[in-house]
Amino acid sequence: MTHSFQPGDTRHFTRLVRPEDCAAFDNGQVHPVYATFALARDAEWCCRLFVLEMKDATEEGIGTRLTVEHHAPALAGSEVTFTATITQLHHHEITCSYEAFAGSRLIASGIQVQKILKKEKLERLFAAL
């Protein structure tokens, strides 16, 4: 694992909200807006961009915490920009805060934490389940 980042460093990701990102369950669509669960997936991806640059070929990241404060809706077709900021690095754990904006409107914010572990350790953990 490389330690090439420090608190305050940022990464960005932009999502064009697709129909499959809208709030829907087994009984159909709820709203034609960006679902909280899809927003969470994309927030985690934005934070994972750090992990992709930090891990080596023998390592992988695994999420350990994700919070989502959903502030406002974003319609299908909206462009949503995520910014992840490292708030803490502790050994092999990376903590990020993130914000998501549709234009100038804050639609979500939260915290995401990942650990970088050896792939063999993860395989042992999963095999023991």
N, C-alpha and C positions, 0 to 999 in steps of 0.2 A: 504494500500500500504506500502510495506516495503522499506526502504531506505538503502539497503544493498550494493549498488554500489557507485562508485565515478568516476569522470572523469579519463580516462586512462584505465579503466577496459575493457576487450575484451571478445568476444564470437566468435566462429568459426562454419562454416557450409561448407560441401563439397557437390557439385552436380556433378554427372556424366551426362554430356550433352546428353539428349535423343533425338530421332527424333522429338518428340512433343515439344521440347524446341527450335527447329530451326525456322528461319524466314519463316513464311508462312501466307498467307491471304486467303480470300475466293476463289481466283483464282489460288491457288496452292503455292508451295514452291518457295521462293525467293532465298535463299542461304542455303546450308547445314551447317550453323553455328548457334551458340547460339544467339537467337534473343534478341534484346534489351529489349523487354517487358518481356521475360522469365527471363532475367538477373535481371531486376527490381524486379520481384516477389521474386526471391531468395535472393536478397539484403535485401528486406524488412523482409523476414523471419529471416535472420541472426540477424538483429537488434531487431526483436521481441523476440528473445531468452531472452533478458533482461527482457522484459515485463512479460513473462511467470513466471519468478522467483520473480518479484516484486508485481504483482497484487494479491489480495486476492479473495476469492470465490464470493464476491459481486461486483467485478470490472472487466473491460475489457479494452484492449488497442484499440486505433483507430489511424490509420495513418493520419498525417496532412501535411506531405511534403516528397517528394522523388525526388532526382536528380540523373541522371545517366550520367556520362561521359564515353562513350564507346570508349576505347583506341585501342583495337585490337580484332580480331576474335578468337573464340574457336570452333573447329570442333566438330561435333557430336562424342561422344565417349571420349571426353576430360574430364579430372577431373579438376573442377574449385573449388578453395578454397576461401571462403569469410572470411574476418576478419572485425568484427564490433567493433568500439571503442567508448565508451561514451565520448563525448566532452563537454556536458553540461547537468546538472540536475537542473530543475527549477520547484519547487512544484511538479506537477503531469505530467510534460513534460520531455521526454527523447530525447536528440539529439545525434545521432551517426554519425560518418563518417564510411565509409566502403571502402575496397579494395577487388578486386577479381583477383586472379592469376590463370593462366593455366600454371603449372610448374613455371618457373621463370618470365614469361611474365605477366605484369600488363594488364588485359583486361578491367577493369572498376573500377571506383571510384565514390564516391558521398556522399550525406547526406541523412539521413532518420530521421524523427521526428515522435514520437508517444506520445499520451496523455493517461494516465490511468484515466478512469472515472468510476463512479458507473454505473452498468448495468441499473438500473432504469432510470438514466439520459439519457443514450443512447436510451433506449426504448421510452422515452418521445420525444426526438429529432426526432427519426425516425417516430413516430406516427404523428408528426406535419407536415411531408412532404406531 
